[in-house]
Amino acid sequence: MAKPLSDIGLVGLAVMGQNLALNIADHGFQISVYNRTVEKTEKFVADHPATPGGLVGAKSLEEFVRSLSRPRKIVILVQAGKATDAVIDGLVPLLEQNDIIIDGGNALWTDTIRREKALREKGLRFIGSGVSGGEEGARFGPSLMPGGDPAAFKELQPIWEAVAAKVDAKTGKPIPGAKPGQPVTGGVPCTAYIGENGAGHYVKMVHNGIEYGDMQMICEAYALMSGLLGLKPAEMGDIFSEWNKGALDSFLIEITADILKQKDPQTKRKAFVDVVLDTAGQKGTGKWTSTNALDMGVAAPTIAESVFARCISAIKDERVAAAKILKGPGKKYRGSKKALVQAIHDALYCSKICSYAQGFQLMRTAQKEYNWTLHFGEIAQIWRGGCIIRAAFLQKITEAYARKPDLANLLLDPYFNKTVQKAQANWRKVVALAAECGVPAPTFASALAYYDSYRSARLPANLLQAQRDYFGAHTYERTDAPRGKFFHVDWPEATRPQLKV
């Protein structure tokens, strides 16, 4: 029997909204739902009559708001940007002091900061919550990254902890449902309060940037096994399945193995991956991460390279034309298949460590920029289940920040340092071999360059500073003077080459 008022409401019944609403209802919370298209709301409620908590459909925003218990908690899951602002504008006149709006979309964190401030001035509370895990995660347990008013999150916390993915407290491994397709109970929920205003959406953005890197690195491992060893997709699928039993255990490695073993459903003969066009799209969050890294002066080259790899994949016609004109090396790999597969494994793992190190350094800088207090071990914890980058590897990051909460860079942690020391010979071998044989491996190479740059006590930026002083009088610092003291050489005009105009 339905309660007089629902525990929470949700606006937006696209697939993500429907699945999250069902997840909430399955955990015993009554949820009111509203969609601009009334027929969609009615059909959704009619199709799911027996959820433990119950679904209540509303035909108008006014009816929807009246159906909620106070303080009202309203999740918005519509397209980020103008559509989100439009829903908020429609809700505000209908709400009362201390009601809570939760944006669960992939919002730009600066939009979340703006919205939180504007709503706070109206006496309303706002939470920007990252929701990761795609459609299946929303239905059976996502990773949730809420930021905003901490008191407002306390109101939302019982629901968010109930519907989030769960991991084992000791191992950090995801806990499956009692039956396939059932919500998970028990374990540690993959959600935690991230920080004020836009912190939750910022962390979700970095998550997505790291996701871009993970996906591109896996694609490069696939390209190297195909291009250098001539392996068939099914053979590579078996290798990825084996890798998923060890240090690379992750959602993306698991699905890669499944994809590579899949036959094309139309031809029934070809490997599915071989009939997929080699152009990749993007929704912008990887670009946001890279742009923000540039804005804040944080080196995140591996994440950026993964975005650029998608950009160059998109110019398919140009690449096809260029392939007929531009020639590469003719060298072929003649060595051991087993040795090279292991080397590619090591290159993938080392590159992954560097990519995550870049993401966490970006978050470390952002917390200073936006006056947040981010708990990096806790962030790694809530990524262990439910989200796209879910991986056993994240348990190692959790442990690294438990050992040293103010860790400057993941590479400095004893586990990651030891891992890279052990595997870097193979990593270097793969990057060199890729270059010699003409197989593009931009994230592997950029991650290695990042590692070598970070471990260098002296870089050639001394010459760069001298160049800047020479042509633009930008000044320079000296090795034999205190940091922060700047000098300039009065370069003699007679010896200076002139720029032609």
Long-range contacts (C-beta under 8 A, 24 or more apart in sequence): 2-30, 2-54, 2-56, 3-30, 3-54, 5-67, 5-68, 5-69, 6-30, 6-31, 6-32, 6-54, 6-56, 6-67, 6-68, 6-69, 7-31, 7-53, 7-69, 7-73, 7-159, 8-32, 8-68, 8-73, 8-74, 8-75, 8-159, 9-33, 9-34, 9-58, 9-64, 9-65, 9-67, 9-68, 9-72, 9-73, 9-74, 9-75, 10-34, 10-74, 10-75, 10-76, 10-77, 11-35, 11-61, 11-64, 11-74, 11-75, 11-76, 11-77, 11-78, 11-87, 11-91, 12-76, 12-77, 12-78, 12-87, 13-40, 13-41, 13-44, 14-77, 14-78, 15-135, 15-138, 16-77, 16-104, 16-131, 16-135, 16-138, 17-77, 17-78, 18-44, 19-135, 19-136, 19-138, 19-139, 20-75, 20-77, 20-104, 20-131, 20-138, 20-139, 20-142, 20-163, 21-55, 22-48, 22-51, 22-55, 22-139, 23-138, 23-139, 23-140, 23-141, 23-142, 23-163, 23-183, 24-53, 24-159, 24-162, 24-163, 25-51, 25-52, 25-53, 25-54, 25-55, 26-51, 26-52, 26-53, 26-183, 27-52, 27-53, 27-159, 27-162, 27-163, 27-183, 28-52, 28-53, 28-162, 29-53, 29-159, 29-162, 30-54, 30-55, 30-56, 31-55, 31-56, 32-56, 32-57, 32-58, 32-64, 32-67, 32-68, 33-57, 33-58, 33-64, 34-58, 34-60, 34-61, 34-64, 61-90, 61-91, 61-94, 62-94, 65-91, 65-94, 65-95, 70-96, 70-98, 70-99, 71-96, 71-98, 71-99, 71-100, 71-125, 71-155, 72-96, 72-99, 72-100, 73-99, 73-100, 73-102, 73-155, 73-156, 73-159, 74-99, 74-100, 74-101, 74-102, 75-102, 75-104, 76-101, 76-102, 76-103, 76-104, 76-105, 77-104, 77-105, 77-131, 78-105, 79-105, 80-105, 80-106, 80-107, 80-108, 80-111, 81-107, 81-108, 81-111, 84-111, 84-115, 85-115, 88-115, 88-119, 92-119, 92-122, 92-124, 95-124, 97-123, 97-124, 98-123, 98-124, 98-125, 99-124, 99-125, 100-124, 100-125, 100-126, 100-127, 100-149, 100-152, 100-155, 100-156, 101-125, 101-126, 101-127, 102-126, 102-127, 102-128, 102-129, 102-146, 102-156, 103-127, 103-128, 103-129, 103-201, 104-129, 104-131, 105-131, 106-130, 106-201, 106-204, 106-205, 106-208, 106-283, 106-284, 106-285, 107-201, 108-201, 108-205, 108-288, 109-198, 109-199, 109-201, 109-202, 109-205, 110-198, 111-198, 111-201, 112-147, 112-148, 112-197, 112-198, 112-200, 112-201, 113-197, 113-198, 113-370, 116-148, 116-149, 116-196, 116-197, 116-198, 117-197, 120-149, 125-149, 125-151, 125-152, 126-152, 127-152, 127-153, 127-156, 127-200, 128-197, 128-198, 128-200, 128-201, 129-160, 129-200, 129-201, 130-194, 130-200, 130-201, 130-203, 130-204, 130-205, 130-207, 131-204, 132-204, 132-207, 132-208, 132-383, 132-386, 132-387, 132-388, 132-389, 133-165, 133-386, 133-387, 133-388, 134-388, 137-165, 137-386, 137-387, 137-388, 140-165, 140-177, 140-181, 140-182, 140-183, 140-184, 141-165, 141-166, 141-183, 141-184, 141-190, 141-385, 141-386, 142-190, 142-386, 142-387, 143-190, 143-191, 143-207, 143-382, 143-383, 143-385, 143-386, 143-387, 143-390, 144-190, 144-191, 144-382, 144-386, 145-191, 145-194, 145-200, 145-201, 145-203, 145-204, 145-207, 145-379, 145-382, 146-191, 146-193, 146-194, 146-200, 147-193, 147-194, 147-195, 147-196, 147-197, 147-198, 147-199, 147-200, 147-201, 147-202, 147-203, 148-196, 148-197, 148-200, 149-196, 150-193, 150-196, 153-193, 157-193, 160-189, 160-191, 161-189, 161-191, 162-189, 164-189, 164-190, 164-191, 164-382, 164-386, 165-189, 165-190, 165-385, 165-386, 165-387, 165-390, 166-190, 166-385, 167-381, 167-384, 167-385, 171-395, 172-381, 172-384, 172-392, 172-394, 172-395, 172-398, 173-384, 173-385, 173-392, 173-395, 174-384, 174-385, 174-386, 174-390, 175-385, 188-381, 190-381, 190-382, 190-383, 190-384, 190-385, 190-386, 190-387, 191-382, 192-375, 192-378, 192-379, 192-381, 192-382, 194-372, 194-374, 194-379, 195-367, 195-372, 195-373, 195-374, 196-371, 196-372, 197-370, 198-370, 199-367, 199-370, 199-372, 199-374, 202-363, 202-366, 202-370, 202-372, 203-363, 203-374, 203-379, 204-285, 205-285, 205-288, 205-289, 205-292, 206-289, 206-359, 206-362, 206-363, 207-359, 207-383, 207-387, 207-388, 207-389, 208-285, 208-286, 208-289, 209-285, 209-286, 209-288, 209-289, 209-290, 209-300, 209-303, 209-359, 209-362, 210-303, 210-355, 210-356, 210-359, 210-389, 211-252, 211-286, 211-388, 211-389, 212-282, 212-285, 212-286, 212-289, 212-303, 212-306, 212-307, 212-310, 213-302, 213-303, 213-305, 213-306, 213-352, 213-355, 213-359, 213-443, 214-250, 214-252, 214-352, 214-355, 214-389, 215-252, 215-306, 216-305, 216-306, 216-309, 216-310, 216-442, 216-443, 217-302, 217-306, 217-348, 217-351, 217-352, 217-355, 217-443, 217-444, 217-447, 218-252, 218-253, 218-256, 218-348, 219-309, 220-348, 220-434, 220-440, 220-441, 220-442, 220-443, 220-444, 221-344, 221-345, 221-347, 221-348, 222-256, 222-260, 223-439, 223-440, 223-441, 224-340, 224-344, 224-430, 224-433, 224-434, 224-439, 224-441, 225-340, 225-341, 225-344, 227-437, 227-439, 228-332, 228-333, 228-340, 228-433, 228-434, 228-437, 228-439, 229-333, 229-337, 229-340, 229-341, 232-271, 233-260, 233-261, 233-271, 233-272, 233-273, 233-274, 234-260, 234-261, 234-271, 236-260, 237-261, 239-341, 243-345, 247-349, 247-392, 247-393, 247-419, 248-345, 248-348, 248-349, 248-352, 248-391, 248-393, 249-391, 249-392, 249-393, 250-389, 250-390, 250-391, 250-392, 250-393, 251-387, 251-388, 251-389, 251-390, 251-391, 252-388, 252-389, 252-391, 253-391, 277-316, 278-313, 278-316, 279-313, 279-314, 279-316, 280-309, 280-310, 280-313, 280-314, 281-310, 281-314, 282-307, 282-310, 286-310, 289-359, 289-362, 292-362, 292-366, 293-358, 293-362, 296-362, 296-365, 296-366, 296-369, 297-365, 298-358, 298-361, 298-362, 298-365, 299-358, 299-361, 299-450, 299-453, 300-358, 300-359, 300-361, 300-362, 301-358, 301-446, 301-447, 301-449, 301-450, 302-351, 302-354, 302-355, 302-358, 302-443, 302-446, 302-447, 302-450, 303-355, 303-358, 303-359, 304-446, 305-442, 305-443, 305-445, 305-446, 306-442, 306-443, 308-442, 309-440, 309-442, 309-443, 328-438, 329-436, 329-437, 329-438, 331-436, 331-437, 331-438, 332-437, 333-433, 333-437, 340-430, 340-433, 342-426, 343-426, 343-427, 343-429, 343-430, 344-430, 345-426, 346-423, 346-424, 346-426, 346-427, 346-430, 347-423, 347-426, 347-427, 347-429, 347-430, 347-431, 347-444, 348-444, 349-419, 349-423, 350-419, 350-420, 350-423, 350-424, 350-427, 350-447, 350-448, 350-451, 351-427, 351-443, 351-444, 351-447, 351-448, 352-393, 353-410, 353-411, 353-416, 353-419, 353-420, 354-411, 354-447, 354-448, 354-450, 354-451, 355-443, 355-447, 356-393, 356-397, 356-410, 357-409, 357-410, 357-411, 357-416, 357-450, 358-450, 360-397, 360-409, 360-410, 361-409, 364-408, 375-401, 375-405, 376-401, 376-405, 376-407, 377-401, 377-402, 377-405, 409-454, 411-451, 411-454, 411-455, 420-451, 424-451, 470-496
